Amino acid sequence: MGTQWENFLQNLGEWEGSFTRLSPTGTVLEDTPTRLSLEGLDENQRVRFTLQFFAPGANRETDQPVRELVQDYQSLGRHILFFDSGAFSQASMQLSPVSTLLIEFGFIWGNRRLRAVHQFAVGGEAERFTLVREKRVGAGARENPPLTLEQLLGRWEGEAQTLFPDLRNPETFKTTLEVQRTGTEGVEQRITLASGNHRPHEIRSKGRVEGSMLEFEGGARPVRVLMLPDGASLTFPHRVEVGQMFFLEAGWLIEPNLRQRLMGSYNQRGEWTSVTLVTERKVG
């Protein structure tokens, strides 16, 4: 496994995309064209991050950005974790009653990247989400269609790796996800996790389909899934609070039979405890 810095370097390059801000029901609030440069300096011992925001409809080649952020990195903090592929998550380390909670998930596959940010307001209510779709400049990569439930139906088998903010050794395990319709507006999923000699752990949940949303109401708290452009999905509880464990997830259907998911977990004390990357393929 590469070092955190080496994994970060998988993202070097120039990326054109857009920041799409969404409501908790998936309504588009704002869409802003962007250009991101991650430039390796001093033989990649330092990375310059330059993010430019453009007016809607602007030409990124000829028009001036309306805002620009520049920052140099020589090291990475505990609030961000990278996988070998370059996928990552950066998160608020602690859920606080006096500040917002933010967690970002980032995927990279060839000449494409997809990032998603979950934001919860002071008090814990789901507030706003940002979907970032990016393509390497000049590579001719194409965006996928919006995700549909039909694309998720079936059996998916995968491998998962979990990283921890305290940088203890990663854990790996096998996963199985089965999604099926129940009636005209129902959906059921079954997740199986298997690690080493431990007995497989199974999680079942039932929900209903509401347009481009899935609502799962079983368990300790309701969970919503937004199905979004470029094969993306966001999974989150309507509300988070100290005293109850919760997880937040982003998914990306990269190809019809290939999907990745990133899941960030928080414990009962509201502490960010881990992030898991699942790479799964449809087998039935």
C-alpha positions as CSV (number, residue, x, y, z in Angstrom):
1,M,0.0,0.0,0.0
2,G,1.3,3.5,-0.9
3,T,1.8,6.3,1.6
4,Q,-0.9,8.8,2.0
5,W,1.1,11.4,0.0
6,E,1.8,8.9,-2.8
7,N,-1.9,8.1,-3.0
8,F,-2.7,11.9,-3.1
9,L,-0.5,12.3,-6.1
10,Q,-2.8,10.0,-8.1
11,N,-5.0,13.1,-8.5
12,L,-2.4,15.3,-10.2
13,G,-3.5,17.1,-13.4
14,E,-6.0,19.6,-14.7
15,W,-9.6,18.8,-14.3
16,E,-12.7,20.7,-15.8
17,G,-16.0,20.2,-14.1
18,S,-18.9,21.7,-12.2
19,F,-20.0,22.2,-8.6
20,T,-23.7,21.4,-8.5
21,R,-25.3,22.4,-5.2
22,L,-28.3,20.3,-4.2
23,S,-31.1,20.4,-1.6
24,P,-31.7,17.3,0.6
25,T,-34.3,16.2,-1.9
26,G,-31.9,16.5,-4.9
27,T,-33.2,19.8,-6.3
28,V,-30.5,21.7,-8.1
29,L,-29.8,25.0,-6.3
30,E,-26.8,26.2,-8.3
31,D,-24.4,24.9,-10.9
32,T,-21.0,26.5,-11.3
33,P,-18.4,25.6,-13.9
34,T,-14.9,25.0,-12.5
35,R,-11.3,24.2,-13.4
36,L,-9.1,22.5,-10.8
37,S,-5.3,22.2,-11.1
38,L,-3.2,19.9,-8.9
39,E,0.4,20.6,-9.8
40,G,3.3,18.7,-8.4
41,L,6.3,20.9,-7.5
42,D,9.8,20.2,-6.2
43,E,9.7,16.7,-7.6
44,N,6.2,16.2,-6.2
45,Q,7.3,17.1,-2.6
46,R,4.8,19.9,-2.8
47,V,1.5,20.2,-4.6
48,R,-0.2,23.4,-5.6
49,F,-4.0,23.4,-5.5
50,T,-5.7,26.0,-7.8
51,L,-9.5,26.0,-8.0
52,Q,-11.2,28.4,-10.3
53,F,-14.9,29.2,-10.4
54,F,-16.5,30.6,-13.5
55,A,-19.8,32.3,-14.3
56,P,-22.6,30.0,-15.7
57,G,-22.1,29.5,-19.4
58,A,-18.5,30.9,-19.4
59,N,-15.7,29.6,-21.6
60,R,-13.0,28.3,-19.3
61,E,-10.3,28.9,-22.0
62,T,-11.0,32.6,-22.7
63,D,-13.1,33.9,-19.8
64,Q,-11.7,35.0,-16.4
65,P,-12.8,33.1,-13.3
66,V,-15.0,35.0,-10.9
67,R,-13.2,33.4,-7.9
68,E,-9.9,31.5,-7.4
69,L,-8.5,29.6,-4.5
70,V,-4.8,28.7,-4.3
71,Q,-3.1,26.6,-1.7
72,D,0.2,24.7,-1.4
73,Y,0.4,21.3,0.3
74,Q,3.5,19.6,1.7
75,S,1.7,17.3,4.1
76,L,-1.7,15.9,4.9
77,G,-3.7,16.1,8.1
78,R,-5.6,13.4,9.9
79,H,-8.9,14.8,8.6
80,I,-8.2,13.4,5.1
81,L,-7.5,9.8,4.1
82,F,-6.4,8.5,0.6
83,F,-6.7,5.0,-0.8
84,D,-4.2,3.5,-3.3
85,S,-6.4,4.4,-6.2
86,G,-6.4,8.1,-5.3
87,A,-10.0,7.9,-3.9
88,F,-10.3,9.8,-0.6
89,S,-12.5,11.2,2.1
90,Q,-12.0,14.3,4.2
91,A,-14.3,15.0,7.1
92,S,-15.2,17.0,10.1
93,M,-13.4,15.0,12.9
94,Q,-16.2,15.6,15.4
95,L,-19.9,16.3,15.2
96,S,-20.5,19.4,17.3
97,P,-23.7,21.1,18.4
98,V,-22.3,24.5,17.5
99,S,-20.9,24.0,14.0
100,T,-21.8,22.4,10.7
101,L,-20.7,18.8,9.8
102,L,-19.0,18.4,6.5
103,I,-17.7,15.2,4.8
104,E,-16.3,15.0,1.2
105,F,-15.9,11.8,-0.8
106,G,-13.7,11.7,-3.9
107,F,-13.5,9.0,-6.6
108,I,-11.0,8.8,-9.5
109,W,-11.2,6.4,-12.5
110,G,-8.9,7.0,-15.4
111,N,-9.6,10.5,-16.8
112,R,-12.7,11.1,-14.6
113,R,-13.3,12.2,-11.1
114,L,-16.4,12.5,-9.0
115,R,-16.7,14.2,-5.6
116,A,-19.6,14.7,-3.3
117,V,-19.9,16.8,-0.1
118,H,-22.5,16.2,2.6
119,Q,-23.3,19.2,4.8
120,F,-25.4,19.1,8.0
121,A,-26.5,22.3,9.7
122,V,-25.9,23.3,13.3
123,G,-28.4,21.1,15.1
124,G,-27.8,18.1,12.8
125,E,-30.4,18.5,10.0
126,A,-29.3,17.5,6.5
127,E,-28.8,20.9,4.9
128,R,-27.0,20.9,1.5
129,F,-25.1,18.7,-0.8
130,T,-22.5,19.3,-3.6
131,L,-21.9,17.0,-6.5
132,V,-18.6,17.7,-8.4
133,R,-18.2,16.0,-11.8
134,E,-14.7,16.4,-13.3
135,K,-12.9,15.3,-16.5
136,R,-9.2,15.5,-17.2
137,V,-8.6,18.5,-19.6
138,G,-8.1,17.3,-23.2
139,A,-8.8,13.6,-22.5
140,G,-12.2,13.5,-24.1
141,A,-13.8,11.7,-21.2
142,R,-17.7,11.5,-21.2
143,E,-20.1,11.8,-18.4
144,N,-22.5,8.9,-17.5
145,P,-26.3,9.3,-17.5
146,P,-28.2,9.9,-14.3
147,L,-28.4,6.9,-12.0
148,T,-31.6,4.9,-12.0
149,L,-32.9,2.2,-9.7
150,E,-33.0,-0.2,-12.6
151,Q,-29.2,0.1,-12.9
152,L,-28.8,-0.9,-9.2
153,L,-31.1,-3.9,-9.3
154,G,-29.4,-7.3,-9.0
155,R,-26.5,-8.8,-7.1
156,W,-23.2,-7.1,-6.6
157,E,-20.0,-8.7,-5.2
158,G,-17.1,-6.6,-4.1
159,E,-14.0,-6.0,-2.0
160,A,-13.8,-3.3,0.7
161,Q,-10.9,-1.6,2.5
162,T,-11.3,0.5,5.6
163,L,-8.9,3.3,6.6
164,F,-8.8,4.9,10.1
165,P,-7.9,8.5,11.1
166,D,-5.4,7.1,13.7
167,L,-3.6,5.4,10.8
168,R,-3.8,1.9,12.3
169,N,-3.5,-0.9,9.8
170,P,-6.3,-1.0,7.2
171,E,-8.9,-3.7,7.3
172,T,-10.2,-5.6,4.2
173,F,-13.3,-7.7,3.7
174,K,-15.7,-9.1,1.1
175,T,-19.1,-7.6,0.4
176,T,-22.3,-8.6,-1.3
177,L,-25.1,-6.2,-2.1
178,E,-28.5,-7.4,-3.4
179,V,-31.1,-4.9,-4.5
180,Q,-34.6,-5.9,-5.7
181,R,-38.0,-4.3,-6.2
182,T,-40.9,-5.2,-4.0
183,G,-44.2,-4.3,-5.7
184,T,-44.5,-1.2,-7.7
185,E,-43.0,1.3,-5.3
186,G,-41.0,-0.8,-2.9
187,V,-37.3,-1.7,-2.8
188,E,-35.4,-4.1,-0.6
189,Q,-31.6,-4.4,-0.1
190,R,-29.5,-6.9,1.6
191,I,-25.8,-6.3,2.5
192,T,-23.5,-9.1,3.6
193,L,-20.0,-8.4,5.0
194,A,-17.5,-11.2,5.5
195,S,-14.0,-10.8,7.0
196,G,-11.5,-13.6,7.6
197,N,-12.9,-16.4,9.9
198,H,-15.7,-14.2,11.3
199,R,-19.3,-15.1,10.7
200,P,-20.7,-13.0,7.8
201,H,-22.8,-10.0,9.0
202,E,-26.0,-9.3,7.2
203,I,-28.0,-6.0,7.0
204,R,-31.5,-5.9,5.5
205,S,-33.5,-2.8,4.8
206,K,-36.8,-2.0,3.0
207,G,-37.7,1.3,1.4
208,R,-39.9,3.0,-1.1
209,V,-39.2,4.7,-4.4
210,E,-40.1,8.4,-4.6
211,G,-39.0,9.6,-8.1
212,S,-35.2,9.8,-8.0
213,M,-35.1,9.2,-4.2
214,L,-35.2,6.0,-2.2
215,E,-36.5,6.3,1.4
216,F,-35.5,3.6,3.9
217,E,-37.3,3.9,7.2
218,G,-36.3,0.8,9.1
219,G,-33.7,0.8,11.8
220,A,-32.9,3.6,14.3
221,R,-33.3,6.5,11.8
222,P,-34.7,7.2,8.3
223,V,-32.1,7.1,5.5
224,R,-32.4,8.7,2.1
225,V,-30.7,7.8,-1.2
226,L,-30.5,10.4,-3.9
227,M,-29.9,9.1,-7.5
228,L,-28.0,11.8,-9.4
229,P,-26.3,12.7,-12.7
230,D,-23.1,10.8,-13.8
231,G,-24.2,7.6,-12.1
232,A,-23.8,9.2,-8.6
233,S,-25.7,8.5,-5.5
234,L,-25.7,10.0,-2.0
235,T,-26.9,8.2,1.1
236,F,-27.6,9.9,4.4
237,P,-29.9,10.1,7.4
238,H,-32.3,13.0,7.6
239,R,-30.6,14.1,10.9
240,V,-27.4,13.3,12.8
241,E,-26.8,13.7,16.5
242,V,-24.4,12.7,19.2
243,G,-25.5,9.5,21.0
244,Q,-26.3,7.6,17.8
245,M,-23.9,6.0,15.4
246,F,-24.4,7.0,11.8
247,F,-22.7,6.6,8.4
248,L,-22.7,8.8,5.2
249,E,-22.1,7.4,1.8
250,A,-21.4,8.4,-1.8
251,G,-21.6,5.9,-4.7
252,W,-20.5,6.1,-8.4
253,L,-21.7,3.8,-11.1
254,I,-18.5,4.0,-13.2
255,E,-19.6,1.4,-15.8
256,P,-22.9,-0.5,-16.1
257,N,-21.4,-3.5,-14.1
258,L,-18.8,-1.6,-12.0
259,R,-19.6,0.6,-9.0
260,Q,-17.6,2.1,-6.1
261,R,-18.9,3.4,-2.8
262,L,-17.3,5.4,-0.1
263,M,-18.7,5.3,3.5
264,G,-17.7,7.5,6.4
265,S,-18.7,6.3,9.9
266,Y,-19.2,8.2,13.1
267,N,-19.5,6.7,16.5
268,Q,-21.9,7.5,19.4
269,R,-19.6,10.2,20.6
270,G,-19.9,11.9,17.2
271,E,-16.3,11.1,16.3
272,W,-15.3,10.3,12.7
273,T,-13.9,6.7,13.1
274,S,-13.3,5.4,9.6
275,V,-13.8,5.5,5.8
276,T,-14.4,2.4,3.7
277,L,-14.0,2.1,-0.1
278,V,-16.0,-0.7,-1.8
279,T,-15.4,-1.7,-5.4
280,E,-18.1,-4.0,-6.6
281,R,-19.2,-5.7,-9.8
282,K,-22.7,-6.8,-10.8
283,V,-22.8,-10.6,-11.1
284,G,-26.5,-11.3,-11.5
